[in-house]
Amino acid sequence: MISGLGFVSALINKNFELQQQQRVSNELLLEMTQLLFHGHRSDAVSLKTMLDLTSMRLLNHQDLPIDIKQKLVLAMLMPDQDSAEQEQKDIGTTSE
């Protein structure tokens, strides 16, 4: 009986956590869509400015868990493998 209550309690806590994560994900998706839509309409805003603004808003989001923020920072700091390979190819072709 006690183990059953413990299991149900764990399920309720996990369900609440998943609901919070879904709510935060939906809010972030809406913010990202608004930024991209409004940035697309304005030719004066550069892609770099949009990316900087987006990353600042993500990292400053209060409801986003710290572990997710750490993953985002790591992803922003690490170069994309395909982009890095393309840059190496470009460097090789321009030096010849």
C-alpha positions as CSV (number, residue, x, y, z in Angstrom):
1,M,0.0,0.0,0.0
2,I,2.8,2.4,0.9
3,S,4.8,1.6,-2.2
4,G,1.7,2.2,-4.3
5,L,1.2,5.6,-2.8
6,G,4.9,6.4,-3.3
7,F,4.6,5.4,-7.0
8,V,1.4,7.5,-7.5
9,S,3.1,10.4,-5.8
10,A,6.1,10.1,-8.1
11,L,3.8,9.9,-11.1
12,I,1.9,13.0,-10.0
13,N,5.2,15.0,-9.5
14,K,6.6,13.9,-12.9
15,N,3.3,14.8,-14.6
16,F,3.4,18.3,-13.0
17,E,7.0,18.7,-14.1
18,L,6.2,17.7,-17.7
19,Q,3.2,20.1,-17.7
20,Q,5.5,22.9,-16.6
21,Q,8.1,22.0,-19.3
22,Q,5.4,21.9,-22.0
23,R,4.1,25.3,-20.9
24,V,7.6,26.8,-21.0
25,S,8.2,25.2,-24.4
26,N,5.0,26.6,-25.8
27,E,5.9,30.1,-24.5
28,L,9.4,29.9,-26.0
29,L,8.0,28.7,-29.3
30,L,5.6,31.6,-29.4
31,E,8.3,34.1,-28.5
32,M,10.7,32.7,-31.2
33,T,7.9,32.8,-33.8
34,Q,7.1,36.4,-33.0
35,L,10.8,37.4,-33.2
36,L,11.3,35.6,-36.5
37,F,8.1,37.0,-38.0
38,H,8.7,40.6,-36.9
39,G,12.4,40.4,-37.8
40,H,11.6,39.0,-41.2
41,R,9.3,42.0,-41.9
42,S,12.1,44.5,-41.0
43,D,15.0,44.5,-43.5
44,A,17.0,46.7,-41.2
45,V,17.5,43.9,-38.6
46,S,20.4,41.6,-39.4
47,L,20.4,37.9,-38.9
48,K,23.2,38.3,-36.2
49,T,21.1,40.8,-34.3
50,M,18.1,38.4,-34.4
51,L,20.2,35.5,-33.2
52,D,21.7,37.6,-30.4
53,L,18.2,38.9,-29.3
54,T,16.8,35.3,-29.5
55,S,19.6,33.9,-27.4
56,M,19.3,36.6,-24.8
57,R,15.6,36.1,-24.5
58,L,16.1,32.3,-24.1
59,L,18.8,32.6,-21.5
60,N,16.8,35.3,-19.5
61,H,13.6,33.3,-19.5
62,Q,12.7,32.8,-15.8
63,D,10.8,29.5,-16.2
64,L,13.5,27.7,-18.2
65,P,15.4,25.2,-16.1
66,I,19.1,25.8,-15.5
67,D,20.1,22.5,-17.1
68,I,18.3,23.5,-20.3
69,K,20.0,26.9,-20.3
70,Q,23.4,25.2,-19.9
71,K,22.7,23.0,-22.9
72,L,21.6,26.0,-24.9
73,V,24.8,27.9,-24.0
74,L,26.9,24.9,-24.9
75,A,25.0,24.6,-28.3
76,M,25.6,28.3,-29.0
77,L,29.3,28.0,-28.2
78,M,30.0,24.8,-30.2
79,P,30.2,25.3,-34.0
80,D,28.0,23.3,-36.2
81,Q,29.9,20.4,-37.6
82,D,28.7,21.0,-41.2
83,S,29.5,24.7,-41.0
84,A,33.0,24.0,-39.6
85,E,33.7,21.5,-42.5
86,Q,32.4,24.1,-45.0
87,E,34.7,26.8,-43.6
88,Q,37.7,24.5,-43.8
89,K,36.8,23.8,-47.5
90,D,36.4,27.5,-48.2
91,I,39.8,28.3,-46.5
92,G,41.4,25.6,-48.6
93,T,40.0,26.9,-51.9
94,T,40.8,30.5,-51.2
95,S,44.5,29.8,-50.3
96,E,45.2,28.1,-53.5
